[in-house]
Amino acid sequence: MPFELRPYPNETLKPEGDYLQNAWKQSIYPMAERMGIKIVLPKVSPQPYTHLAFEGFQYAKEHGKGNEYNHRILSAFFQEEQDIGDIDVLTSLATEVGLNKQEYREALVTRKYKEAHQKALDHSYQEANITAVPTFIIGETKVAGMRSKESLEKIIKDETQKQKPIESMDGMSCGIDGC
């Protein structure tokens, strides 16, 4: 779901800075290696604003390609170091997942999905109170940050056990045609 760590007009980070380099060396690269994920700190500097990519997600989702689009955008940025703040780059990537080039580009240029994206952000920031990525909401439990597979499985199990089955009344049953 859309979440901007540094939305415009906040300053984005520069990958050549020590802070980002050290954070990636100390935590992101080792974690990615353990998980078998190829990832790099993109050299795009400063890091791009992502609102257009997320507005493009709204278009992709409307056209049944939200998951494919997100995967392609993330791969383009974190593996291929492409500038996902550039409309030409985004349009090319959207075309790769089967979206209409002209329609997609027009949607970004006119900011057709700006309001839909803002509503998604409002939900994240205000309603769901998301403050970090990744954040998982499992039942009533909110987990910010990376967790092990085992930790997530335990949360899922605990949340599943909290759900109580609806007790049936003796002799009464309902089916597809009613009660």
C-alpha positions in Angstrom: 0.0 0.0 0.0 1.2 3.5 -0.6 3.4 5.1 2.1 5.8 7.9 1.5 8.7 8.1 4.1 9.7 11.5 2.8 6.8 13.1 0.9 7.2 16.3 -1.0 8.3 19.0 0.1 10.5 17.1 2.7 14.0 16.7 1.5 14.9 13.2 0.3 18.1 11.4 1.2 21.3 11.3 -0.8 22.8 7.8 -1.2 26.3 9.1 -1.1 25.9 10.3 2.5 27.4 8.3 5.4 24.1 7.9 7.2 22.5 6.0 4.3 25.7 4.1 3.4 26.2 2.9 7.0 22.5 2.0 7.5 22.5 -0.2 4.4 25.9 -1.8 5.3 24.8 -2.6 8.9 21.3 -3.8 8.4 19.8 -3.9 4.9 22.5 -5.7 3.0 23.0 -8.4 5.7 19.2 -8.9 6.0 18.8 -9.1 2.2 21.7 -11.6 2.0 20.1 -13.8 4.7 16.8 -13.7 2.8 18.4 -14.3 -0.6 17.2 -11.0 -2.1 19.3 -9.0 -4.5 19.1 -5.4 -3.5 21.2 -2.3 -3.9 21.1 1.2 -2.5 20.2 3.1 -5.7 22.7 5.7 -6.7 19.9 8.0 -7.9 20.7 11.3 -6.0 18.9 12.8 -4.4 16.5 9.9 -3.9 13.3 10.6 -6.0 10.0 11.6 -4.6 7.6 8.6 -5.1 4.2 10.3 -5.4 4.1 9.8 -9.2 5.0 6.1 -8.9 2.2 5.7 -6.3 -0.3 7.6 -8.4 0.7 5.2 -11.2 -0.1 2.4 -8.8 -3.6 3.7 -8.5 -3.9 3.6 -12.3 -2.4 0.1 -12.4 -4.7 -1.2 -9.6 -7.7 0.2 -11.5 -6.6 -1.8 -14.5 -6.0 -5.1 -12.6 -2.1 -4.8 -12.6 -1.4 -3.4 -9.1 0.8 -6.2 -7.9 2.7 -6.6 -11.1 3.3 -2.8 -11.3 4.5 -2.6 -7.7 6.9 -5.5 -8.2 8.3 -3.9 -11.4 8.7 -0.5 -9.8 10.5 -1.9 -6.7 12.8 -4.0 -8.9 13.6 -1.1 -11.2 14.6 1.1 -8.2 16.2 -1.4 -5.8 17.9 -3.7 -8.3 18.3 -1.7 -11.4 18.8 1.8 -9.9 16.3 3.5 -12.2 14.9 6.9 -11.3 11.3 6.1 -10.3 10.6 9.8 -9.9 10.9 10.4 -13.7 7.7 10.1 -15.8 9.5 8.7 -18.8 11.0 5.9 -16.6 7.6 5.2 -15.0 5.8 5.1 -18.3 8.3 2.6 -19.7 8.0 0.4 -16.6 4.2 0.5 -16.7 4.3 -0.5 -20.4 6.4 -3.5 -19.5 3.7 -4.8 -17.2 1.1 -4.4 -20.0 -0.4 -1.0 -19.2 -1.4 1.4 -21.9 1.5 3.8 -22.5 -0.5 6.8 -23.5 -3.2 6.5 -20.9 -0.7 5.9 -18.1 1.5 8.8 -19.1 -1.6 11.1 -19.4 -2.7 10.0 -15.9 0.6 11.0 -14.4 0.9 14.3 -16.4 -2.6 15.4 -15.4 -2.3 14.0 -11.9 -5.6 12.1 -12.4 -4.9 9.8 -9.4 -3.5 12.5 -7.0 -6.6 12.5 -4.9 -6.8 8.7 -4.7 -3.2 8.6 -3.7 -3.7 11.2 -1.1 -6.7 9.2 0.4 -4.4 6.2 0.6 -1.8 8.2 2.4 -4.3 9.7 4.7 -5.4 6.2 5.6 -1.8 5.1 6.2 -0.8 8.1 8.3 -4.0 8.9 10.2 -6.4 6.0 10.2 -3.9 3.1 10.4 -1.2 5.2 12.1 1.6 3.8 10.1 4.9 5.3 10.9 7.5 2.9 9.4 7.9 0.5 6.5 7.3 -2.3 6.5 4.3 -2.5 8.8 2.1 -5.5 9.0 -1.4 -5.4 10.4 -2.4 -8.9 11.4 -5.8 -9.0 13.1 -5.6 -6.5 15.9 -1.8 -6.6 16.0 0.3 -4.0 14.3 4.0 -4.9 13.7 6.4 -2.2 12.5 9.7 -3.3 11.0 11.1 -6.6 9.7 10.3 -9.7 11.6 11.3 -13.3 11.1 9.0 -15.8 9.4 8.6 -17.6 12.7 7.6 -14.4 14.5 5.0 -13.5 11.9 3.6 -17.1 11.9 3.2 -16.9 15.7 1.3 -13.6 15.4 -0.9 -15.1 12.8 -1.6 -18.1 15.0 -2.3 -16.0 18.0 -4.6 -13.7 16.1 -6.4 -16.7 14.6 -7.0 -18.2 18.1 -8.5 -14.9 19.3 -11.3 -15.3 16.8 -14.2 -17.1 18.4 -16.4 -19.3 16.3 -20.0 -18.3 16.1 -22.0 -20.7 18.3 -24.9 -22.4 16.6 -28.3 -22.9 18.1 -29.6 -26.5 18.3 -31.8 -27.5 15.5 -31.4 -24.2 13.6 -29.4 -24.0 10.4 -29.1 -21.6 7.5 -28.2 -22.5 4.0 -27.8 -20.8 0.6 -31.5 -20.4 0.3 -32.0 -18.8 3.8 -32.9 -19.9 7.3 
